[in-house]
Amino acid sequence: MKQLSLFPEWEEKSSEKSTNSCDERQRVEAKFSNLMQEELRLGKLVSYVGNKSLPILGLYRYKEAFAFSFVEEFIKRFRLTDQDLIFEPFCGMGTTAFTAMQANIQAVAIDQLPVAAFVAKTIPLFWRVEPSELFHSFEVLKGQLHKFEPAEVALDVAIMKKAFSSEILTELRQWKSAIETLSNPLKDIFLMLFLSILEPCSYTAKDGQFLRIKRDKKIYSPTEMLQQKIYQARQDILHIRSLWGNKKRKLPDIQLVDARDLKNIKFPRKPTAIITSPPYPNRYDYTRIYSLELCFNFVKNFEELKALRFSVLRSHIESKIQDNDAPNHPVIAEVVDILKQQSKTLNNPRIPNMLVGYFVDMSLVIQEWYRVLASGAKIAMVVDNVRFAGELVPVDLVLSEMAEKVGFKVKEIIIARYKGNSSQQMGKYGRIPMRESIVVWQKI
């Protein structure tokens, strides 16, 4: 994928001198100040918390998701109808696609993380299954479980050896084999529920940007946990039908695609809206956080997991930059230059490379959006600003200026909430709140 220069005039100047000040950050803050406004009530909607109590969406804990209510909010703000097409380029667990389906709006959603695309594709299937089928299938498989040979999984990945006792691992692998005997949609539904119990059946906990080992954690029986999930799914199906009726809705189109290259997506028509949240440049490595799920169903071995890690959007610390990669925005050049000079104070020397790679990738993403969207299409994107070694990176403003260069109009930048820093950052550099914003753009 070729990196296109959005700021050629800056690149000419940057070859003459570098800066250690925050001039560029002050410039973009001043430039967009009249478009920035607080709507702190939206702070509760830009996190997964809002989905925990909802039917179906609460079945799988994808903690990086935003809430169903957030998507509803922007469907209303954008006045979208069944004549529109919503595109979700970082679908995560599929909240946007599921909400669009409930509103009877067609949606196309993609993700490059296989477990995310799978969950997003499976969640709408619960609408079409009978609760009695779930119970009957579970009881049949439970009675035959001892007959199944353990399924092949990626046992050469180190976390798999640490995460489970040998008895629990064998039982999980038998359940995986049992589930493989089902036909769809039950097979995918059972597999999603199975993936959702891996964490409580293991010594691991999804904690920030890591999947941590916790030996003192209570471990649950796979069969008991799966039975609980089946019961929860039954209740959720009944609940959702009471809320939204039993009318069959058109399923969203979910695809495993890289958002940096959309040329192989065949949209039924040009999308008229995007409601999304990309990975943040915050060091989170989704291939590590969701490594248990990936190892049980989506990769065969460590080499495949590693290949996936280096192929996704470069928002994590192991991101690699290419020889032709360079800071593609003056703010990023400013921050990277300072961080390199302060490399001894960084808790990881790869942070500058991650920032370079992330914004190179996001510039490709934004250019693809402009290419595929309909004229007048609107975008609502949740982004989080970050801070490293005391240096703030205004992600919302950098991406907005990139969008302007491509041809989008920045309509508003909504501050949904302010987030603190790590205790280490605050101890060294003081408490400086960081924005979590919703940038709203329109293709003119």
Secondary structure, DSSP 4 states (H G I P E B T S, - for coil): -PPPPS-HHHHHHHTT----S-HHHHHHHHHHGGGEEE-GGGGGGSSGGGGTTSTTGGGS--TT---HHHHHHHHHHTT--TT-EEEESS-TTTHHHHHHHHTT-EEEEEESSHHHHHHHHHGGGGGGS-HHHHHHHHHHHHHHGGGSPPPP--TTSHHHHHHS-HHHHHHHHHHHHHHTTSPTTHHHHHHHHHHHTTTTTSSEEEETTEEEE-TTS----HHHHHHHHHHHHHHHHHHHHHHH-S---PPPEEEE--TT--TT---SS---EEEE-PPPSSB--HHHHTHHHHHHHT-SSHHHHHHHHTTS-S-BTT----TT----SHHHHHHHHHHHHTGGG-S-TTHHHHHHHHHHHHHHHHHHHHHHSPTT-EEEEEEE-EEETTEEE-HHHHHHHHHHHHTEEEEEEEEEEEE---HHHHHHH----EEEEEEEEEE-
